[in-house]
Amino acid sequence: MSPVSNRTADIWLQLDGRRSVPARQLGEPGPDDATLARMLRSAVRVPDHGKRVPFRFLRIAGDARAALGEALAAITLRRDPGAAAAAVDKDRQRFGHAPLVIAVVAVLDPADAAIPEQERLLSAGCACFALLQAAQAAGFGATWLTGWPAYDDEVRVLLGLGAQERIAGFIHIGTPRMAAPERERPDPQALLSDWRPA
């Protein structure tokens, strides 16, 4: 096998080896500032019709994770004073496992009529996935989560998002405490069909 073929095989192994590591299984250390900057440099290389850069990144790290968790628990209890303790604790711990969470924020300016909003949202989604790939390439584990906080207006304001911004995903990043689990994947050939003119 030629060196080029070996390199190609390694790339396929990297791509096919992507796994989501549960947030509860992500611990210290997380990426340092230089490593995160390198990861983000890869994450921004996504399709972007019209060069709108319809996304930005919000770092949630250190004590901010616990503060956000307490705010989520308070929101849950205010909306449902009878909420089960387990549900409240889940919200309190939602951002407390991985040492770093990057909120990928979709920037969807409604005044931009030239590029469909869906294409801009998909671009932000691509940034989420590219960041997952970059994290794994850097030797970390990661997972893409949403949950109710990603769709909640009060949380959006709490995080400082503008009226035209939405959470595309929370990317939890850290050092895996376990081997990333594999799951059954779909057969790509079963998903492929050919279009033929009538």
Backbone as JSON Lines, residues from 0, in Angstrom:
{"i":0,"aa":"M","n":[0.86,-1.19,0.0],"ca":[0.0,0.0,0.0],"c":[0.89,1.23,0.0]}
{"i":1,"aa":"S","n":[0.6,2.2,-0.84],"ca":[1.42,3.4,-0.95],"c":[1.19,4.3,0.26]}
{"i":2,"aa":"P","n":[2.15,5.24,0.53],"ca":[1.96,6.17,1.64],"c":[0.66,6.96,1.52]}
{"i":3,"aa":"V","n":[0.3,7.33,0.28],"ca":[-0.97,8.07,0.09],"c":[-2.14,7.19,0.51]}
{"i":4,"aa":"S","n":[-2.09,5.91,0.14],"ca":[-3.18,5.0,0.51],"c":[-3.25,4.81,2.01]}
{"i":5,"aa":"N","n":[-2.07,4.72,2.67],"ca":[-2.06,4.6,4.13],"c":[-2.7,5.82,4.78]}
{"i":6,"aa":"R","n":[-2.35,6.99,4.25],"ca":[-2.9,8.22,4.8],"c":[-4.41,8.25,4.6]}
{"i":7,"aa":"T","n":[-4.87,7.85,3.44],"ca":[-6.31,7.82,3.16],"c":[-7.02,6.87,4.11]}
{"i":8,"aa":"A","n":[-6.43,5.7,4.33],"ca":[-7.02,4.72,5.25],"c":[-7.11,5.3,6.66]}
{"i":9,"aa":"D","n":[-6.08,6.03,7.08],"ca":[-6.09,6.64,8.41],"c":[-7.21,7.68,8.52]}
{"i":10,"aa":"I","n":[-7.4,8.44,7.46],"ca":[-8.45,9.46,7.48],"c":[-9.82,8.82,7.59]}
{"i":11,"aa":"W","n":[-10.04,7.73,6.82],"ca":[-11.33,7.03,6.92],"c":[-11.54,6.49,8.32]}
{"i":12,"aa":"L","n":[-10.48,5.96,8.92],"ca":[-10.6,5.44,10.29],"c":[-10.98,6.56,11.26]}
{"i":13,"aa":"Q","n":[-10.38,7.73,11.08],"ca":[-10.72,8.87,11.93],"c":[-12.18,9.28,11.75]}
{"i":14,"aa":"L","n":[-12.61,9.39,10.5],"ca":[-13.99,9.8,10.23],"c":[-14.98,8.76,10.75]}
{"i":15,"aa":"D","n":[-14.7,7.49,10.47],"ca":[-15.62,6.43,10.89],"c":[-15.55,6.16,12.39]}
{"i":16,"aa":"G","n":[-14.51,6.65,13.04],"ca":[-14.33,6.43,14.48],"c":[-15.0,7.49,15.34]}
{"i":17,"aa":"R","n":[-15.69,8.45,14.72],"ca":[-16.33,9.48,15.54],"c":[-17.41,8.87,16.42]}
{"i":18,"aa":"R","n":[-17.36,9.22,17.68],"ca":[-18.33,8.73,18.66],"c":[-18.75,9.89,19.55]}
{"i":19,"aa":"S","n":[-19.96,9.86,20.02],"ca":[-20.39,10.8,21.06],"c":[-20.13,10.16,22.41]}
{"i":20,"aa":"V","n":[-19.47,10.91,23.28],"ca":[-19.22,10.45,24.65],"c":[-20.26,11.11,25.55]}
{"i":21,"aa":"P","n":[-21.02,10.34,26.33],"ca":[-22.02,10.96,27.2],"c":[-21.41,12.06,28.07]}
{"i":22,"aa":"A","n":[-22.13,13.16,28.25],"ca":[-21.6,14.29,29.0],"c":[-21.16,13.88,30.4]}
{"i":23,"aa":"R","n":[-21.89,12.95,31.02],"ca":[-21.53,12.5,32.38],"c":[-20.18,11.78,32.4]}
{"i":24,"aa":"Q","n":[-19.71,11.35,31.24],"ca":[-18.44,10.63,31.16],"c":[-17.3,11.51,30.66]}
{"i":25,"aa":"L","n":[-17.51,12.82,30.66],"ca":[-16.47,13.76,30.23],"c":[-15.92,14.5,31.43]}
{"i":26,"aa":"G","n":[-14.64,14.33,31.7],"ca":[-14.03,14.98,32.87],"c":[-12.85,15.85,32.48]}
{"i":27,"aa":"E","n":[-12.13,16.29,33.49],"ca":[-10.91,17.07,33.28],"c":[-9.82,16.16,32.73]}
{"i":28,"aa":"P","n":[-8.88,16.72,31.98],"ca":[-8.84,18.12,31.57],"c":[-9.64,18.34,30.3]}
{"i":29,"aa":"G","n":[-10.02,19.59,30.11],"ca":[-10.58,20.01,28.84],"c":[-9.5,20.69,28.03]}
{"i":30,"aa":"P","n":[-9.81,21.13,26.85],"ca":[-8.8,21.81,26.02],"c":[-8.38,23.14,26.63]}
{"i":31,"aa":"D","n":[-7.08,23.45,26.53],"ca":[-6.61,24.77,26.96],"c":[-6.99,25.79,25.88]}
{"i":32,"aa":"D","n":[-6.68,27.04,26.15],"ca":[-7.11,28.11,25.23],"c":[-6.55,27.92,23.83]}
{"i":33,"aa":"A","n":[-5.28,27.53,23.73],"ca":[-4.65,27.37,22.42],"c":[-5.28,26.23,21.65]}
{"i":34,"aa":"T","n":[-5.57,25.13,22.35],"ca":[-6.18,23.97,21.69],"c":[-7.61,24.3,21.27]}
{"i":35,"aa":"L","n":[-8.34,25.0,22.12],"ca":[-9.7,25.4,21.74],"c":[-9.67,26.3,20.52]}
{"i":36,"aa":"A","n":[-8.73,27.24,20.49],"ca":[-8.63,28.13,19.34],"c":[-8.37,27.33,18.07]}
{"i":37,"aa":"R","n":[-7.53,26.3,18.16],"ca":[-7.24,25.46,16.99],"c":[-8.48,24.68,16.57]}
{"i":38,"aa":"M","n":[-9.22,24.17,17.55],"ca":[-10.45,23.43,17.25],"c":[-11.47,24.32,16.56]}
{"i":39,"aa":"L","n":[-11.6,25.55,17.04],"ca":[-12.57,26.47,16.45],"c":[-12.15,26.87,15.04]}
{"i":40,"aa":"R","n":[-10.84,26.92,14.8],"ca":[-10.37,27.23,13.45],"c":[-10.85,26.18,12.46]}
{"i":41,"aa":"S","n":[-10.9,24.93,12.89],"ca":[-11.44,23.88,12.03],"c":[-12.97,23.94,11.97]}
{"i":42,"aa":"A","n":[-13.59,24.31,13.08],"ca":[-15.05,24.3,13.16],"c":[-15.69,25.35,12.26]}
{"i":43,"aa":"V","n":[-14.96,26.42,11.93],"ca":[-15.57,27.46,11.1],"c":[-15.45,27.17,9.61]}
{"i":44,"aa":"R","n":[-14.8,26.06,9.25],"ca":[-14.62,25.73,7.84],"c":[-15.82,24.92,7.34]}
{"i":45,"aa":"V","n":[-16.97,25.53,7.41],"ca":[-18.2,24.84,7.04],"c":[-18.83,25.54,5.84]}
{"i":46,"aa":"P","n":[-19.7,24.86,5.11],"ca":[-20.42,25.53,4.02],"c":[-21.18,26.73,4.56]}
{"i":47,"aa":"D","n":[-21.12,27.83,3.84],"ca":[-21.72,29.07,4.3],"c":[-22.13,29.9,3.09]}
{"i":48,"aa":"H","n":[-23.31,29.61,2.59],"ca":[-23.84,30.31,1.41],"c":[-23.91,31.81,1.68]}
{"i":49,"aa":"G","n":[-23.28,32.58,0.82],"ca":[-23.29,34.03,0.97],"c":[-22.27,34.56,1.94]}
{"i":50,"aa":"K","n":[-21.44,33.68,2.51],"ca":[-20.41,34.09,3.47],"c":[-21.0,34.94,4.59]}
{"i":51,"aa":"R","n":[-22.12,34.48,5.15],"ca":[-22.8,35.24,6.19],"c":[-22.19,35.0,7.58]}
{"i":52,"aa":"V","n":[-21.46,33.91,7.75],"ca":[-20.98,33.47,9.08],"c":[-22.16,33.53,10.05]}
{"i":53,"aa":"P","n":[-23.16,32.68,9.81],"ca":[-24.39,32.76,10.59],"c":[-24.31,31.97,11.91]}
{"i":54,"aa":"F","n":[-23.19,32.1,12.6],"ca":[-23.01,31.42,13.88],"c":[-21.92,32.13,14.67]}
{"i":55,"aa":"R","n":[-21.95,31.89,15.97],"ca":[-20.87,32.34,16.85],"c":[-20.78,31.32,17.99]}
{"i":56,"aa":"F","n":[-19.74,31.45,18.79],"ca":[-19.48,30.49,19.85],"c":[-19.53,31.19,21.21]}
{"i":57,"aa":"L","n":[-20.17,30.54,22.17],"ca":[-20.25,31.06,23.53],"c":[-19.66,30.02,24.47]}
{"i":58,"aa":"R","n":[-18.55,30.37,25.15],"ca":[-17.88,29.43,26.05],"c":[-18.55,29.45,27.42]}
{"i":59,"aa":"I","n":[-18.84,28.26,27.94],"ca":[-19.38,28.09,29.29],"c":[-18.4,27.18,30.01]}
{"i":60,"aa":"A","n":[-17.62,27.74,30.92],"ca":[-16.56,26.98,31.58],"c":[-16.4,27.45,33.02]}
{"i":61,"aa":"G","n":[-15.64,26.68,33.79],"ca":[-15.37,27.06,35.17],"c":[-16.63,27.21,35.99]}
{"i":62,"aa":"D","n":[-16.65,28.25,36.84],"ca":[-17.79,28.48,37.72],"c":[-19.07,28.85,36.97]}
{"i":63,"aa":"A","n":[-18.92,29.3,35.72],"ca":[-20.1,29.67,34.94],"c":[-21.01,28.46,34.72]}
{"i":64,"aa":"R","n":[-20.44,27.26,34.67],"ca":[-21.25,26.05,34.46],"c":[-22.22,25.85,35.61]}
{"i":65,"aa":"A","n":[-21.69,25.98,36.85],"ca":[-22.55,25.8,38.04],"c":[-23.57,26.92,38.14]}
{"i":66,"aa":"A","n":[-23.16,28.15,37.81],"ca":[-24.09,29.28,37.88],"c":[-25.24,29.09,36.9]}
{"i":67,"aa":"L","n":[-24.92,28.6,35.7],"ca":[-25.98,28.35,34.72],"c":[-26.89,27.23,35.2]}
{"i":68,"aa":"G","n":[-26.31,26.2,35.78],"ca":[-27.11,25.1,36.32],"c":[-28.07,25.56,37.41]}
{"i":69,"aa":"E","n":[-27.59,26.42,38.3],"ca":[-28.46,26.94,39.36],"c":[-29.6,27.77,38.76]}
{"i":70,"aa":"A","n":[-29.28,28.54,37.72],"ca":[-30.32,29.34,37.06],"c":[-31.37,28.45,36.41]}
{"i":71,"aa":"L","n":[-30.92,27.36,35.78],"ca":[-31.87,26.43,35.15],"c":[-32.75,25.77,36.21]}
{"i":72,"aa":"A","n":[-32.15,25.36,37.33],"ca":[-32.93,24.75,38.41],"c":[-33.97,25.73,38.94]}
{"i":73,"aa":"A","n":[-33.6,26.99,39.07],"ca":[-34.53,28.01,39.56],"c":[-35.68,28.21,38.58]}
{"i":74,"aa":"I","n":[-35.36,28.22,37.28],"ca":[-36.42,28.35,36.27],"c":[-37.4,27.18,36.38]}
{"i":75,"aa":"T","n":[-36.84,25.98,36.5],"ca":[-37.69,24.78,36.6],"c":[-38.62,24.86,37.8]}
{"i":76,"aa":"L","n":[-38.08,25.24,38.96],"ca":[-38.88,25.31,40.18],"c":[-39.91,26.44,40.12]}
{"i":77,"aa":"R","n":[-39.56,27.54,39.5],"ca":[-40.51,28.65,39.38],"c":[-41.69,28.25,38.49]}
{"i":78,"aa":"R","n":[-41.39,27.53,37.42],"ca":[-42.46,27.13,36.49],"c":[-43.28,25.96,37.02]}
{"i":79,"aa":"D","n":[-42.63,25.11,37.82],"ca":[-43.31,23.94,38.38],"c":[-42.83,23.73,39.81]}
{"i":80,"aa":"P","n":[-43.45,24.42,40.78],"ca":[-43.0,24.29,42.17],"c":[-43.03,22.86,42.69]}
{"i":81,"aa":"G","n":[-43.82,22.01,42.05],"ca":[-43.89,20.62,42.47],"c":[-42.97,19.7,41.69]}
{"i":82,"aa":"A","n":[-42.02,20.26,40.96],"ca":[-41.12,19.43,40.15],"c":[-40.36,18.45,41.04]}
{"i":83,"aa":"A","n":[-40.18,17.25,40.52],"ca":[-39.46,16.22,41.27],"c":[-38.02,16.66,41.51]}
{"i":84,"aa":"A","n":[-37.5,16.29,42.66],"ca":[-36.13,16.67,43.02],"c":[-35.14,16.17,41.98]}
{"i":85,"aa":"A","n":[-35.38,14.99,41.41],"ca":[-34.47,14.44,40.41],"c":[-34.44,15.3,39.15]}
{"i":86,"aa":"A","n":[-35.61,15.84,38.76],"ca":[-35.67,16.69,37.58],"c":[-34.94,18.0,37.81]}
{"i":87,"aa":"V","n":[-35.12,18.57,39.0],"ca":[-34.44,19.82,39.34],"c":[-32.93,19.6,39.39]}
{"i":88,"aa":"D","n":[-32.51,18.48,39.98],"ca":[-31.08,18.19,40.06],"c":[-30.48,17.95,38.68]}
{"i":89,"aa":"K","n":[-31.26,17.33,37.8],"ca":[-30.78,17.12,36.43],"c":[-30.49,18.46,35.76]}
{"i":90,"aa":"D","n":[-31.37,19.43,35.95],"ca":[-31.14,20.75,35.37],"c":[-29.95,21.43,36.04]}
{"i":91,"aa":"R","n":[-29.81,21.26,37.35],"ca":[-28.7,21.87,38.08],"c":[-27.36,21.32,37.58]}
{"i":92,"aa":"Q","n":[-27.33,20.05,37.22],"ca":[-26.08,19.4,36.79],"c":[-25.9,19.38,35.28]}
{"i":93,"aa":"R","n":[-26.84,19.94,34.54],"ca":[-26.86,19.83,33.08],"c":[-25.54,20.25,32.44]}
{"i":94,"aa":"F","n":[-24.88,21.27,32.98],"ca":[-23.63,21.77,32.42],"c":[-22.45,21.51,33.36]}
{"i":95,"aa":"G","n":[-22.63,20.65,34.34],"ca":[-21.62,20.46,35.37],"c":[-20.67,19.31,35.18]}
{"i":96,"aa":"H","n":[-20.81,18.54,34.12],"ca":[-19.96,17.36,33.97],"c":[-18.72,17.65,33.13]}
{"i":97,"aa":"A","n":[-18.89,17.99,31.89],"ca":[-17.75,18.29,31.02],"c":[-17.11,19.6,31.48]}
{"i":98,"aa":"P","n":[-15.78,19.69,31.42],"ca":[-15.13,20.93,31.85],"c":[-15.38,22.12,30.93]}
{"i":99,"aa":"L","n":[-15.81,21.84,29.71],"ca":[-16.05,22.92,28.76],"c":[-17.33,22.63,27.97]}
{"i":100,"aa":"V","n":[-18.16,23.64,27.85],"ca":[-19.34,23.56,26.98],"c":[-19.28,24.77,26.05]}
{"i":101,"aa":"I","n":[-19.38,24.51,24.77],"ca":[-19.46,25.58,23.78],"c":[-20.88,25.61,23.23]}
{"i":102,"aa":"A","n":[-21.55,26.73,23.46],"ca":[-22.86,26.92,22.84],"c":[-22.62,27.47,21.44]}
{"i":103,"aa":"V","n":[-23.1,26.74,20.44],"ca":[-23.02,27.22,19.07],"c":[-24.31,27.99,18.81]}
{"i":104,"aa":"V","n":[-24.16,29.27,18.58],"ca":[-25.31,30.18,18.44],"c":[-25.54,30.46,16.96]}
{"i":105,"aa":"A","n":[-26.73,30.13,16.5],"ca":[-27.1,30.44,15.12],"c":[-27.56,31.9,15.06]}
{"i":106,"aa":"V","n":[-26.99,32.65,14.13],"ca":[-27.34,34.06,13.95],"c":[-28.24,34.16,12.72]}
{"i":107,"aa":"L","n":[-29.51,34.42,12.95],"ca":[-30.52,34.33,11.9],"c":[-31.19,35.68,11.7]}
{"i":108,"aa":"D","n":[-30.48,36.62,11.14],"ca":[-31.01,37.97,10.93],"c":[-32.22,37.91,9.99]}
{"i":109,"aa":"P","n":[-33.41,38.26,10.48],"ca":[-34.6,38.18,9.63],"c":[-34.57,39.15,8.46]}
{"i":110,"aa":"A","n":[-33.71,40.17,8.54],"ca":[-33.62,41.14,7.44],"c":[-32.82,40.59,6.26]}
{"i":111,"aa":"D","n":[-32.15,39.48,6.46],"ca":[-31.35,38.88,5.39],"c":[-32.27,38.03,4.51]}
{"i":112,"aa":"A","n":[-32.78,38.63,3.46],"ca":[-33.69,37.91,2.57],"c":[-32.97,37.2,1.45]}
{"i":113,"aa":"A","n":[-31.67,37.45,1.3],"ca":[-30.92,36.87,0.18],"c":[-30.61,35.39,0.39]}
{"i":114,"aa":"I","n":[-30.34,35.01,1.63],"ca":[-30.0,33.62,1.94],"c":[-31.1,33.05,2.83]}
{"i":115,"aa":"P","n":[-31.73,31.94,2.44],"ca":[-32.81,31.38,3.26],"c":[-32.34,31.09,4.68]}
{"i":116,"aa":"E","n":[-33.21,31.34,5.64],"ca":[-32.88,31.1,7.05],"c":[-32.45,29.65,7.28]}
{"i":117,"aa":"Q","n":[-33.12,28.71,6.61],"ca":[-32.78,27.31,6.81],"c":[-31.32,27.05,6.45]}
{"i":118,"aa":"E","n":[-30.83,27.69,5.39],"ca":[-29.44,27.47,4.99],"c":[-28.48,28.03,6.04]}
{"i":119,"aa":"R","n":[-28.85,29.14,6.64],"ca":[-28.0,29.72,7.69],"c":[-28.03,28.84,8.94]}
{"i":120,"aa":"L","n":[-29.21,28.31,9.28],"ca":[-29.31,27.4,10.43],"c":[-28.52,26.12,10.18]}
{"i":121,"aa":"L","n":[-28.6,25.59,8.96],"ca":[-27.84,24.39,8.64],"c":[-26.34,24.65,8.73]}
{"i":122,"aa":"S","n":[-25.92,25.83,8.37],"ca":[-24.5,26.19,8.49],"c":[-24.06,26.16,9.95]}
{"i":123,"aa":"A","n":[-24.9,26.67,10.84],"ca":[-24.6,26.62,12.28],"c":[-24.56,25.17,12.76]}
{"i":124,"aa":"G","n":[-25.47,24.34,12.25],"ca":[-25.45,22.92,12.59],"c":[-24.18,22.25,12.12]}
{"i":125,"aa":"C","n":[-23.72,22.63,10.93],"ca":[-22.44,22.09,10.43],"c":[-21.3,22.48,11.36]}
{"i":126,"aa":"A","n":[-21.34,23.7,11.91],"ca":[-20.3,24.14,12.84],"c":[-20.32,23.28,14.11]}
{"i":127,"aa":"C","n":[-21.51,22.87,14.55],"ca":[-21.61,21.96,15.69],"c":[-20.88,20.65,15.39]}
{"i":128,"aa":"F","n":[-21.17,20.08,14.23],"ca":[-20.57,18.79,13.89],"c":[-19.07,18.93,13.66]}
{"i":129,"aa":"A","n":[-18.67,20.01,13.01],"ca":[-17.24,20.22,12.76],"c":[-16.49,20.36,14.09]}
{"i":130,"aa":"L","n":[-17.12,20.98,15.08],"ca":[-16.48,21.1,16.39],"c":[-16.36,19.74,17.07]}
{"i":131,"aa":"L","n":[-17.37,18.89,16.91],"ca":[-17.26,17.52,17.43],"c":[-16.06,16.8,16.81]}
{"i":132,"aa":"Q","n":[-15.93,16.91,15.5],"ca":[-14.81,16.26,14.8],"c":[-13.48,16.83,15.28]}
{"i":133,"aa":"A","n":[-13.41,18.15,15.43],"ca":[-12.17,18.79,15.86],"c":[-11.8,18.36,17.28]}
{"i":134,"aa":"A","n":[-12.8,18.25,18.15],"ca":[-12.53,17.82,19.53],"c":[-11.94,16.42,19.55]}
{"i":135,"aa":"Q","n":[-12.52,15.52,18.77],"ca":[-12.0,14.15,18.74],"c":[-10.6,14.12,18.12]}
{"i":136,"aa":"A","n":[-10.37,14.91,17.08],"ca":[-9.05,14.96,16.46],"c":[-8.0,15.46,17.44]}
{"i":137,"aa":"A","n":[-8.42,16.32,18.39],"ca":[-7.49,16.86,19.39],"c":[-7.33,15.93,20.58]}
{"i":138,"aa":"G","n":[-8.0,14.77,20.55],"ca":[-7.85,13.79,21.61],"c":[-8.87,13.88,22.73]}
{"i":139,"aa":"F","n":[-9.92,14.67,22.52],"ca":[-10.95,14.81,23.54],"c":[-12.21,14.05,23.14]}
{"i":140,"aa":"G","n":[-13.1,13.88,24.09],"ca":[-14.42,13.36,23.81],"c":[-15.39,14.53,23.77]}
{"i":141,"aa":"A","n":[-16.49,14.36,23.08],"ca":[-17.47,15.44,22.98],"c":[-18.83,14.87,22.66]}
{"i":142,"aa":"T","n":[-19.85,15.66,22.95],"ca":[-21.21,15.31,22.58],"c":[-22.0,16.58,22.3]}
{"i":143,"aa":"W","n":[-22.96,16.47,21.4],"ca":[-23.81,17.6,20.97],"c":[-25.16,17.4,21.63]}
{"i":144,"aa":"L","n":[-25.54,18.31,22.53],"ca":[-26.81,18.22,23.24],"c":[-27.62,19.49,23.03]}
{"i":145,"aa":"T","n":[-28.92,19.34,23.22],"ca":[-29.8,20.51,23.2],"c":[-30.62,20.5,24.49]}
{"i":146,"aa":"G","n":[-31.73,19.76,24.51],"ca":[-32.6,19.78,25.68],"c":[-33.4,21.07,25.72]}
{"i":147,"aa":"W","n":[-34.29,21.18,26.69],"ca":[-35.19,22.34,26.73],"c":[-34.45,23.68,26.79]}
{"i":148,"aa":"P","n":[-33.26,23.76,27.44],"ca":[-32.61,25.08,27.49],"c":[-32.26,25.66,26.12]}
{"i":149,"aa":"A","n":[-32.06,24.79,25.14],"ca":[-31.7,25.28,23.8],"c":[-32.86,25.99,23.12]}
{"i":150,"aa":"Y","n":[-34.08,25.75,23.58],"ca":[-35.26,26.28,22.9],"c":[-36.06,27.26,23.77]}
{"i":151,"aa":"D","n":[-35.5,27.6,24.91],"ca":[-36.24,28.39,25.9],"c":[-35.88,29.87,25.79]}
{"i":152,"aa":"D","n":[-36.88,30.73,25.66],"ca":[-36.63,32.17,25.51],"c":[-35.95,32.77,26.73]}
{"i":153,"aa":"E","n":[-36.33,32.32,27.92],"ca":[-35.71,32.86,29.14],"c":[-34.22,32.49,29.2]}
{"i":154,"aa":"V","n":[-33.9,31.28,28.81],"ca":[-32.49,30.86,28.79],"c":[-31.74,31.63,27.71]}
{"i":155,"aa":"R","n":[-32.39,31.86,26.58],"ca":[-31.76,32.63,25.5],"c":[-31.36,34.01,26.0]}
{"i":156,"aa":"V","n":[-32.25,34.67,26.74],"ca":[-31.94,35.99,27.3],"c":[-30.86,35.88,28.37]}
{"i":157,"aa":"L","n":[-30.95,34.86,29.21],"ca":[-29.95,34.63,30.26],"c":[-28.54,34.5,29.67]}
{"i":158,"aa":"L","n":[-28.44,33.86,28.51],"ca":[-27.15,33.67,27.86],"c":[-26.72,34.89,27.04]}
{"i":159,"aa":"G","n":[-27.56,35.9,26.98],"ca":[-27.19,37.12,26.28],"c":[-27.4,37.06,24.78]}
{"i":160,"aa":"L","n":[-28.26,36.15,24.32],"ca":[-28.52,36.05,22.89],"c":[-29.45,37.16,22.43]}
{"i":161,"aa":"G","n":[-29.25,37.6,21.21],"ca":[-30.12,38.6,20.63],"c":[-31.41,37.97,20.13]}
{"i":162,"aa":"A","n":[-32.35,38.82,19.76],"ca":[-33.66,38.35,19.3],"c":[-33.54,37.49,18.05]}
{"i":163,"aa":"Q","n":[-32.48,37.7,17.26],"ca":[-32.31,36.98,16.01],"c":[-31.42,35.74,16.18]}
{"i":164,"aa":"E","n":[-31.09,35.4,17.43],"ca":[-30.17,34.28,17.67],"c":[-30.86,33.09,18.32]}
{"i":165,"aa":"R","n":[-30.39,31.9,18.0],"ca":[-30.91,30.66,18.55],"c":[-29.74,29.74,18.9]}
{"i":166,"aa":"I","n":[-29.96,28.83,19.83],"ca":[-28.94,27.82,20.16],"c":[-29.05,26.68,19.15]}
{"i":167,"aa":"A","n":[-27.99,26.45,18.4],"ca":[-27.95,25.29,17.5],"c":[-27.55,24.04,18.27]}
{"i":168,"aa":"G","n":[-26.75,24.21,19.3],"ca":[-26.35,23.06,20.1],"c":[-25.38,23.46,21.19]}
{"i":169,"aa":"F","n":[-25.37,22.65,22.25],"ca":[-24.38,22.77,23.31],"c":[-23.38,21.64,23.09]}
{"i":170,"aa":"I","n":[-22.11,21.97,22.83],"ca":[-21.09,20.96,22.59],"c":[-20.29,20.8,23.87]}
{"i":171,"aa":"H","n":[-20.46,19.65,24.53],"ca":[-19.78,19.34,25.78],"c":[-18.46,18.64,25.43]}
{"i":172,"aa":"I","n":[-17.36,19.15,25.97],"ca":[-16.03,18.67,25.59],"c":[-15.2,18.39,26.84]}
{"i":173,"aa":"G","n":[-14.51,17.25,26.85],"ca":[-13.63,16.92,27.96],"c":[-12.87,15.65,27.66]}
{"i":174,"aa":"T","n":[-12.24,15.12,28.69],"ca":[-11.49,13.87,28.57],"c":[-12.41,12.7,28.9]}
{"i":175,"aa":"P","n":[-12.54,11.74,27.99],"ca":[-13.46,10.62,28.25],"c":[-13.02,9.8,29.45]}
{"i":176,"aa":"R","n":[-13.97,9.45,30.3],"ca":[-13.71,8.55,31.42],"c":[-13.96,7.09,31.05]}
{"i":177,"aa":"M","n":[-14.42,6.88,29.82],"ca":[-14.73,5.54,29.34],"c":[-14.54,5.51,27.84]}
{"i":178,"aa":"A","n":[-14.42,4.32,27.29],"ca":[-14.37,4.2,25.83],"c":[-15.71,4.63,25.27]}
{"i":179,"aa":"A","n":[-15.65,5.48,24.26],"ca":[-16.89,5.97,23.68],"c":[-17.71,4.81,23.13]}
{"i":180,"aa":"P","n":[-18.99,4.72,23.5],"ca":[-19.81,3.6,23.04],"c":[-20.12,3.69,21.55]}
{"i":181,"aa":"E","n":[-20.17,2.55,20.91],"ca":[-20.62,2.49,19.53],"c":[-22.1,2.14,19.54]}
{"i":182,"aa":"R","n":[-22.78,2.52,18.52],"ca":[-24.18,2.15,18.38],"c":[-24.38,1.68,16.95]}
{"i":183,"aa":"E","n":[-25.5,1.05,16.73],"ca":[-25.79,0.57,15.39],"c":[-25.96,1.75,14.45]}
{"i":184,"aa":"R","n":[-25.32,1.69,13.31],"ca":[-25.4,2.76,12.32],"c":[-26.24,2.3,11.14]}
{"i":185,"aa":"P","n":[-26.88,3.23,10.45],"ca":[-27.68,2.83,9.3],"c":[-26.8,2.36,8.15]}
{"i":186,"aa":"D","n":[-27.36,1.53,7.3],"ca":[-26.66,1.07,6.11],"c":[-26.77,2.17,5.06]}
{"i":187,"aa":"P","n":[-25.64,2.82,4.7],"ca":[-25.75,3.92,3.75],"c":[-26.3,3.5,2.4]}
{"i":188,"aa":"Q","n":[-26.05,2.25,1.99],"ca":[-26.59,1.8,0.7],"c":[-28.11,1.73,0.73]}
{"i":189,"aa":"A","n":[-28.66,1.43,1.9],"ca":[-30.12,1.39,2.02],"c":[-30.73,2.78,1.96]}
{"i":190,"aa":"L","n":[-29.91,3.8,2.2],"ca":[-30.4,5.18,2.18],"c":[-30.19,5.85,0.82]}
{"i":191,"aa":"L","n":[-29.47,5.16,-0.06],"ca":[-29.11,5.74,-1.35],"c":[-30.08,5.28,-2.43]}
{"i":192,"aa":"S","n":[-30.59,6.23,-3.19],"ca":[-31.4,5.89,-4.36],"c":[-30.94,6.78,-5.52]}
{"i":193,"aa":"D","n":[-31.3,6.39,-6.71],"ca":[-30.93,7.14,-7.91],"c":[-32.15,7.84,-8.46]}
{"i":194,"aa":"W","n":[-31.99,9.11,-8.76],"ca":[-33.06,9.81,-9.46],"c":[-32.88,9.56,-10.95]}
{"i":195,"aa":"R","n":[-33.97,9.26,-11.61],"ca":[-33.94,9.07,-13.06],"c":[-35.06,9.9,-13.67]}
{"i":196,"aa":"P","n":[-34.8,10.52,-14.78],"ca":[-35.86,11.31,-15.41],"c":[-37.02,10.42,-15.83]}
{"i":197,"aa":"A","n":[-38.2,10.97,-15.78],"ca":[-39.4,10.19,-16.15],"c":[-39.41,9.93,-17.64]}
